Amino acid sequence: MATWPMTNSPQPGSLGAELADAHKTPAVEAAQQAQLAQRNLIAFNRALTRWATKGALEECDGAVFCAGGTWIPVVANGAFRDDDAISGTELVSRAEAFFGGLARGYSVKVRDNGEDEDVRRACEAAGLATFGDPTPEMLCAAPLPDVAVPDGLTLRRVDDEAGLREFLAVNAEAYATYGMPAGVIGELFDETAVVLADPAAHFAVATRGPQPLAAAMIYESDGVASVQWVGTVPAARGTGLGASVTTFVTNLAFARGASSVSLQASPMGAPIYLALGYQTIWHYAEYVRWPKPPAR
């Protein structure tokens, strides 16, 4: 994994040196872009609480608790620290109270760059379980070379209810591969008017005729953006659509003024993003409190 420099001088051959050279700025700027990526992740999860009828948000004294529109702990319900003044123990304790009051589980993303070790210890002490393999957090510092859209397909931005339905249909089918229950993504985006009115959210869908085959979106905050919900239906995998939609929305973000674009890579997506030019800046371990089954 590439190591993100936290000093004022780029280390030869490091990701910070590459990005600093690309921007003609010192490595401290690269470290700032990494921190903005973390803030963007929190901003996106805040948005999820507004995009769903069952969403809820609580933030105070450096802790941010984001409950999306569905019960699933991973993706939909997350506890975040946006101020290092709050300890990992306090973060987890308050998360237990907030999500317990909603009768939900939750997840905590722990970075492996050394900044979240107290959070890791608190999750382990509280009995949260790790879920899956660590997730790469990736960052792109400049627009990507165009990737051709496969013949017979159309790749376009969507900004209406029909387009959003296509986006959701693609990802419902795509993420079923990872075991995501049916209906979850629809519950996350069920406040359609609110989603479409959010000036920070932008969606794209690839279709063959009337059939949506791939989709992705970006979310903007603090002058940066992230790529979210990249999906290709199983029948269309291996055709280059994942690379096409990722490049399309990445370059859309830069065209809109983003100084960098980040994403959290799925196991299937990570090799594609690396080949496109994204770089890994750290990995997240996902610690999960699974919800208790209802009493009988």
C-alpha positions as CSV (number, residue, x, y, z in Angstrom):
1,M,0.0,0.0,0.0
2,A,1.2,3.5,-0.8
3,T,1.9,5.5,2.3
4,W,0.5,9.0,2.7
5,P,3.2,11.4,3.9
6,M,2.4,13.5,7.0
7,T,5.6,15.6,6.9
8,N,6.5,18.8,5.0
9,S,8.8,17.1,2.6
10,P,7.8,14.4,0.0
11,Q,9.5,11.1,0.4
12,P,11.0,9.9,-2.8
13,G,8.8,7.4,-4.6
14,S,5.9,8.0,-2.2
15,L,2.3,8.8,-3.2
16,G,2.7,12.2,-1.6
17,A,5.7,12.9,-3.9
18,E,3.7,11.9,-6.9
19,L,0.7,14.1,-6.0
20,A,2.8,17.0,-4.9
21,D,4.6,16.9,-8.2
22,A,1.2,16.7,-10.0
23,H,-0.1,19.8,-8.2
24,K,3.3,21.6,-7.9
25,T,2.7,22.0,-4.2
26,P,4.5,20.6,-1.1
27,A,3.5,17.2,0.4
28,V,1.5,18.9,3.1
29,E,-1.1,19.7,0.4
30,A,-1.3,16.0,-0.3
31,A,-1.9,15.3,3.4
32,Q,-4.6,18.0,3.4
33,Q,-6.3,16.3,0.4
34,A,-6.3,13.1,2.4
35,Q,-8.0,14.8,5.3
36,L,-10.6,16.4,2.9
37,A,-11.3,12.9,1.6
38,Q,-12.1,11.8,5.1
39,R,-14.3,14.8,5.7
40,N,-16.1,14.1,2.4
41,L,-16.9,10.6,3.5
42,I,-18.6,12.0,6.6
43,A,-20.4,14.6,4.5
44,F,-21.7,11.9,2.2
45,N,-23.0,9.9,5.1
46,R,-24.7,13.0,6.5
47,A,-26.4,13.3,3.1
48,L,-27.7,9.8,3.4
49,T,-29.6,10.7,6.5
50,R,-31.5,13.4,4.5
51,W,-32.2,11.2,1.5
52,A,-34.4,8.7,3.4
53,T,-37.6,8.9,5.4
54,K,-36.1,6.8,8.1
55,G,-32.8,8.8,8.3
56,A,-31.5,10.4,11.5
57,L,-28.5,12.5,12.4
58,E,-26.8,13.4,15.6
59,E,-23.5,15.4,15.9
60,C,-22.0,17.1,18.8
61,D,-18.5,17.6,20.3
62,G,-16.6,15.9,17.5
63,A,-18.8,12.9,17.0
64,V,-21.1,12.4,14.0
65,F,-23.7,9.6,14.0
66,C,-25.4,9.0,10.7
67,A,-28.4,6.7,10.4
68,G,-29.5,6.1,6.8
69,G,-32.9,4.9,5.7
70,T,-32.4,1.2,6.4
71,W,-31.3,-1.2,9.2
72,I,-28.1,-2.6,7.7
73,P,-25.1,-1.5,9.8
74,V,-22.5,-1.4,7.0
75,V,-23.1,1.4,4.4
76,A,-26.2,2.8,6.1
77,N,-25.4,3.4,9.7
78,G,-22.0,4.9,10.7
79,A,-20.3,6.5,13.6
80,F,-17.5,9.0,12.7
81,R,-15.0,11.2,14.5
82,D,-14.5,14.6,13.0
83,D,-12.5,16.0,15.9
84,D,-9.6,14.1,17.5
85,A,-10.5,15.7,20.8
86,I,-13.1,13.0,21.3
87,S,-11.6,9.7,22.4
88,G,-12.3,6.4,20.8
89,T,-14.0,5.2,24.0
90,E,-16.4,8.1,24.1
91,L,-17.2,7.8,20.4
92,V,-18.2,4.1,20.8
93,S,-20.1,4.7,24.0
94,R,-22.1,7.5,22.4
95,A,-22.7,5.4,19.3
96,E,-24.1,2.6,21.4
97,A,-26.6,5.0,22.9
98,F,-27.6,6.7,19.6
99,F,-28.0,3.6,17.5
100,G,-29.3,1.5,20.4
101,G,-32.1,4.1,20.7
102,L,-33.0,3.4,17.1
103,A,-32.8,-0.4,17.6
104,R,-30.0,-0.6,15.0
105,G,-26.5,-1.7,14.7
106,Y,-23.8,0.5,13.3
107,S,-20.3,0.5,11.8
108,V,-17.1,2.4,12.5
109,K,-14.4,2.8,9.9
110,V,-10.9,2.7,11.3
111,R,-7.9,3.9,9.3
112,D,-4.7,2.0,9.3
113,N,-2.5,5.2,9.1
114,G,-2.1,5.4,12.9
115,E,-4.7,8.2,13.5
116,D,-7.5,5.9,14.7
117,E,-5.7,3.4,16.9
118,D,-7.6,4.5,20.0
119,V,-10.9,4.0,18.0
120,R,-9.7,0.5,17.1
121,R,-9.0,-0.4,20.7
122,A,-12.3,1.0,21.8
123,C,-14.2,-1.0,19.1
124,E,-12.4,-4.2,20.1
125,A,-13.0,-3.6,23.8
126,A,-16.7,-3.1,23.2
127,G,-16.9,-6.3,21.2
128,L,-17.5,-4.9,17.8
129,A,-16.7,-7.5,15.0
130,T,-14.6,-6.8,12.0
131,F,-16.5,-7.2,8.7
132,G,-14.8,-8.4,5.5
133,D,-11.3,-7.4,4.4
134,P,-9.9,-3.9,4.9
135,T,-11.3,-1.4,2.4
136,P,-8.9,0.7,0.3
137,E,-9.4,4.5,0.5
138,M,-8.2,5.7,-2.9
139,L,-7.5,9.2,-4.3
140,C,-7.1,10.7,-7.7
141,A,-5.2,14.0,-8.1
142,A,-6.0,14.8,-11.7
143,P,-8.5,14.1,-14.5
144,L,-8.3,10.6,-16.0
145,P,-7.7,9.7,-19.7
146,D,-11.0,9.1,-21.4
147,V,-12.1,5.5,-21.5
148,A,-14.2,4.4,-24.5
149,V,-17.8,3.4,-23.8
150,P,-18.4,-0.1,-25.3
151,D,-20.2,0.0,-28.7
152,G,-24.0,0.2,-28.5
153,L,-24.1,1.8,-25.1
154,T,-24.9,5.3,-24.0
155,L,-23.3,6.9,-20.9
156,R,-25.1,10.0,-19.6
157,R,-25.8,12.1,-16.5
158,V,-29.2,11.7,-15.0
159,D,-31.1,14.3,-13.0
160,D,-34.7,13.2,-12.9
161,E,-36.8,10.5,-11.2
162,A,-36.5,8.1,-14.1
163,G,-32.8,8.4,-14.2
164,L,-32.5,7.9,-10.4
165,R,-34.6,4.8,-10.7
166,E,-32.2,3.4,-13.3
167,F,-29.3,4.2,-11.0
168,L,-31.0,2.4,-8.1
169,A,-32.0,-0.6,-10.2
170,V,-28.4,-1.1,-11.4
171,N,-26.9,-0.9,-7.9
172,A,-29.6,-3.1,-6.3
173,E,-28.6,-5.9,-8.7
174,A,-24.9,-5.1,-8.6
175,Y,-24.5,-5.1,-4.8
176,A,-26.5,-8.3,-4.4
177,T,-23.2,-9.9,-5.4
178,Y,-21.9,-8.9,-2.0
179,G,-25.0,-10.0,-0.1
180,M,-26.7,-6.7,0.2
181,P,-30.4,-7.5,0.9
182,A,-33.0,-6.5,-1.6
183,G,-34.6,-3.2,-1.0
184,V,-31.7,-1.6,1.0
185,I,-30.6,0.8,-1.7
186,G,-34.2,1.9,-2.4
187,E,-34.7,2.6,1.3
188,L,-31.5,4.7,1.3
189,F,-32.7,6.9,-1.5
190,D,-36.5,7.0,-0.9
191,E,-36.8,10.8,-0.5
192,T,-36.4,11.2,-4.2
193,A,-37.1,14.9,-4.4
194,V,-34.5,15.6,-1.7
195,V,-31.9,13.5,-3.5
196,L,-32.5,15.2,-6.8
197,A,-32.4,18.7,-5.2
198,D,-29.1,18.1,-3.5
199,P,-26.6,20.3,-5.4
200,A,-23.7,18.2,-4.2
201,A,-25.0,14.9,-5.7
202,H,-24.5,14.0,-9.4
203,F,-25.5,10.7,-11.0
204,A,-24.6,8.9,-14.2
205,V,-26.0,5.8,-15.9
206,A,-24.9,3.6,-18.8
207,T,-27.6,2.0,-20.9
208,R,-28.1,-0.3,-23.9
209,G,-31.4,0.9,-25.3
210,P,-33.8,1.0,-22.4
211,Q,-31.8,-1.3,-20.2
212,P,-29.6,0.3,-17.5
213,L,-26.3,-1.7,-17.1
214,A,-23.9,0.4,-15.0
215,A,-24.1,3.5,-12.8
216,A,-22.0,5.7,-10.5
217,M,-22.3,9.0,-8.7
218,I,-20.2,11.8,-7.1
219,Y,-20.7,13.7,-3.9
220,E,-19.0,17.1,-3.4
221,S,-17.9,18.9,-0.3
222,D,-15.1,21.2,0.8
223,G,-13.8,21.6,-2.8
224,V,-13.3,17.9,-3.3
225,A,-15.5,15.0,-4.4
226,S,-16.0,11.3,-3.9
227,V,-17.2,8.6,-6.3
228,Q,-19.9,6.5,-4.7
229,W,-22.1,3.5,-5.7
230,V,-20.3,2.3,-8.7
231,G,-22.1,-0.7,-10.0
232,T,-22.5,-2.9,-13.1
233,V,-25.1,-5.6,-13.4
234,P,-23.6,-9.1,-13.4
235,A,-24.6,-9.8,-17.1
236,A,-22.6,-6.8,-18.3
237,R,-19.4,-7.3,-16.2
238,G,-16.1,-7.8,-18.0
239,T,-17.0,-5.3,-20.7
240,G,-15.2,-2.2,-19.3
241,L,-18.3,-0.5,-18.1
242,G,-17.0,-0.1,-14.6
243,A,-13.9,1.8,-15.9
244,S,-16.1,3.9,-18.2
245,V,-18.6,5.1,-15.5
246,T,-15.8,5.7,-13.0
247,T,-13.8,7.8,-15.4
248,F,-17.0,9.7,-16.5
249,V,-17.9,10.8,-13.0
250,T,-14.3,11.3,-11.9
251,N,-13.8,13.7,-14.7
252,L,-17.2,15.3,-14.1
253,A,-16.0,16.1,-10.5
254,F,-12.8,17.7,-11.8
255,A,-14.7,19.7,-14.5
256,R,-16.9,21.0,-11.6
257,G,-13.7,22.3,-9.8
258,A,-12.8,19.4,-7.4
259,S,-9.1,19.5,-6.4
260,S,-9.1,15.7,-5.9
261,V,-11.5,12.8,-6.0
262,S,-11.7,9.9,-3.6
263,L,-13.5,6.6,-3.3
264,Q,-13.8,3.6,-1.0
265,A,-13.1,0.6,-3.2
266,S,-15.0,-2.7,-3.2
267,P,-13.0,-5.9,-3.8
268,M,-14.3,-6.1,-7.4
269,G,-13.6,-2.4,-8.1
270,A,-10.2,-1.9,-6.5
271,P,-8.1,-3.3,-9.5
272,I,-10.1,-1.2,-11.9
273,Y,-9.5,2.0,-10.0
274,L,-5.8,1.3,-9.6
275,A,-5.5,0.7,-13.4
276,L,-7.3,4.0,-14.0
277,G,-4.8,5.9,-11.9
278,Y,-6.3,6.1,-8.4
279,Q,-3.8,5.5,-5.5
280,T,-4.4,3.9,-2.2
281,I,-3.8,6.3,0.7
282,W,-4.9,4.0,3.5
283,H,-7.2,1.1,4.3
284,Y,-10.3,1.1,6.5
285,A,-11.1,-1.8,8.8
286,E,-14.9,-2.0,9.3
287,Y,-15.9,-2.6,12.9
288,V,-19.6,-3.6,13.2
289,R,-22.2,-3.8,16.0
290,W,-24.8,-6.1,14.5
291,P,-28.4,-5.3,15.6
292,K,-30.0,-7.6,18.1
293,P,-32.8,-9.8,16.7
294,P,-36.2,-8.7,17.8
295,A,-37.6,-10.4,20.9
296,R,-40.0,-13.2,20.3
